[in-house]
Amino acid sequence: MELFDLTGKVAIVTGGSQGNGQAIAYGLAQAGADVAVVDINPMDKTREMVENTGKKCLTIKADLYNIHEAKSKIIETTMSEFGRIDILVNNAGIQRRNPAMIFTEKDWDDVIQINLKAVFILSQAVAPIMQKNGWGKIINMASMLSFQGGLYVPAYAASKGGVAQLTKAFANEWAKYGINVNAIAPGYIDTSMNTALIADKERNRQILERIPAGRWGEPADLIGGAIFLASHASDYVNGHILCIDGGWMAR
């Protein structure tokens, strides 16, 4: 189990106030990491969950729409508090739904900014720190829409396709520095982002019929994959998109 031990490591998790980010922050703390949680929303519950594991939790309120200001605040605050950055989880993400013909430029820009540009800027910022240490783990949040086009979500599909390709591009360049860059592609997870889909009885039925596991995922279902990709257990895994989807992509 030492392969999965994160004792002494420091992780940054963006979008950690709830849902997938909250679960991943908690899971990394359970595995031994101290965690810096980033969000624009209150993070009190996540702090409580992390600290209940006996690990330290730093909460950083940052607006990823102002990514360069946020980047400086996140990196400087984490380094000041912990003195190191070993793991970055680029989890923060937003969704906008509308048919492509009437999808607004503002919605497009917002989704690309949070889901893709912020991933690029924050990864670029931590990479030199990890390079200096000779080891680091960057985990991006991809999606089933990294592989599929979806309906009424053109910006989200484009952003998540971009996340998958950016993951591979970073991995190609940074593996030689001991930095592993991989991504998790969650399936249909029961979070606030999917409230509308869950409430749509017909769409919900269609989704469940395709999932071999027969259920929606829970944020906690991502914890094992996150610990694996954050730990020495994945030291020879580079540029991989790990589907945690109940078998959706296999159907």
N, C-alpha and C positions, 0 to 999 in steps of 0.2 A: 504493500500500500504506500510505500515511500514515494513511488512514482507519481502519486496523486497528491502528495503533501505540499501545501502552499505556505507552510510556516515560514515567516520572514519575508514573504513577498508582499508587494503593494499593488493593488489593482485600482484602476479608475473605471467606473461604470457610468456611462451617460444614460439619461432617461431612466433614472433609478428610483423615482418616487412611487412607482406602482408597477403592476403587471410583470412583464418579462424581466425588465431591468431590476426590479426589486427582488425577484426570485433569484436572479443570477448573483446579485450582490450578496444576498444571504448565503447562497450556496458556496461562493468563493470564501466567505468568512468561515463557514463550517469546515472548509478544507484547510483553514489556517491563515488566510490572507487578511491583512488590514485593507480597508476599502475606502476610497474616496468616491462619493456618490454625487453625480452632477444632474441638476434638473432646474427648471424654472419654477416648478411647483414645490410645495412643502414636502420635506423628506423625513419628517419626524418618525413615521412608522418604520421606514427602512432603517433609520439610525437605531431604533429600538431593537429591531430584529438582528442587526449585525452585532450590536453591543451585547445582546443576550448570548451570543456565542463566545464572548470573552475577548473578541477582537475590537480594534479601534475603528471608528467610523468618522470620516470627515465629510461633511456635507458642503457642497459648493453650489451656490445659486448662480447660474450662468445662462445667458440667452444665446443659443446657438444661431439665431438669426444674425447676431453680431459676432460672427465666428472668430475674428481675429482678436477682439477684446476678450471673448470667452476663452480662447486658447491660452492667452497669456495668464489669465486668472486661474485657469484649471492647472496648468503646468506649474506656475510659480507657487500656488497655494499648496499643492500636493508635495512638491519638493521641499518647501519650507517645513511642512508638518512631518513628513516621513523620510525625506532625504533620498528617495529612490522611486522609480516607477518601473514595475516589472510586467504589468499586464494592463492592456487597454481593451475595454469592451465597448465598441461603438454601437450601442443599443438604441439611442434616441431615434425616434421616427414619427412621422405624421402621415395622415391619409387625407385625400380629397377625392370625392366621388362625383362624377358627372360624365355624360356622354362626350366622346372626344370632340364632336363637332361644336360643342358649346363650352368646352373646358377652358377656363380663363387663364390668361398668361400669369396673373397673380398667383393662382393656385399652383400652376406649373412651377413657378420660381420658388414658392414656399417649400414644396415637396422636395425639389432637387437640392435646395439649400440645406435642409435638415438631414435628409436621408442619404445624400451623396457628397456634397461639398464639405460638410462638417466631418465626414469620415476621412476624406482626403487630408484636410487641414490638421486634424488632431493626430492622425497617424504620422503625418510628416513631422509633427512637433515632437512626438515621443521617440521616433526612430533613432535620432542621434544619442539619446540617453540610453536606450537599449543597446545600441551599437557599442557604446563605451563600456557597458557592463558585459558585453559578449553574450547576452541572453535576453530574450523578451518574447512576449506573446501578444499579438494583436488579434482580436476576435471581432469580426464585423457581423452585423445582422442582415443576412440576406432574406430570402422569402421563396415561397413556391413561385412567385411572380418573377424570380430570377430566371425561371425556366419557361413560364407560361405568360400569356398576354393578359389574361383576366378580362373583366368587363367593367367599363366605366371608370377605370383607374389608370389612364395612360401615363400620368406622371409617376405614380407609384411603381408601375411596371418598369418604366424607363430607369428610375432610380435604383431599383433592386437588381435589374440586369446590370447596371453600372457597378453596383457594389460587388457583385460576383466577379466581374472582370477586373475591377480595381484590386480585389483581394489577390487574384492571380498575378497581376502586374507587380504588386508590392512583394509578393512571395518570391518572384523571379529575381528581384533585385536584392532583397534583404536576407534571404536564407543564408548567404555566405557570412553574414554578421552574427548568426545565431538567433535571428529574429524569425519566429514562425508567424505567418499571417494566414489565417483561415477564417471561415465564416460558418455561422449556423443559419440554416434555412428552416424556420419554424413552419409547420403546417398550420392548420386552422386552430388557433389557440384562443381560449375563452378569456379575452381581455376587452377593455373598453373600446378598442379600435374596431372590434368585430360585433359590437352590440346590435347594429342594424341587421347584420346577417343572421345573427341568432334569433332575432325577433321576427324575421321573415320566414314563416313556417315552410313555404315551398322551397326556398333556397336552402334553408337549414336541412330539410329532408334530403335534398340532392347532394349536399355536402357529406352528410353522414353515410349515405349509400355508397359513396366512393371511398371512404376511409376504412381500410381493412380492420383497424382496431375498433371501429364501431362507436367512436366517441370523439368529441372535441378534446384537444389537448389542454392541459393546465400549465401555467407558467412554471410550476415546479418540474414539469417534464423536461425542461431545458437545462436543469442544473447539472445533471451528469455529463452532458456533452460539453457544457461550459468548463467544468472542472478538468475534463480530459484535455481540451484545447488550451487551457491555461497552465497546464502542468508539464512536468518532464515526460509524462506518458506519451505526449504527442511531439516529442522533439524531432521526429523524422516525418512529420506530417506538414506539408507545405502547399498552400494554394488550394486547399480542399474546401468544398461546400458541403457541410454535414446536414443532411435533411433529418429533421426531427419532426416527423409528420404522421405518425401512426400508419405509415405505408402508402400515403396518398400518391407519391410519385411512382410507386411500384404498380399501381392499379392501371 
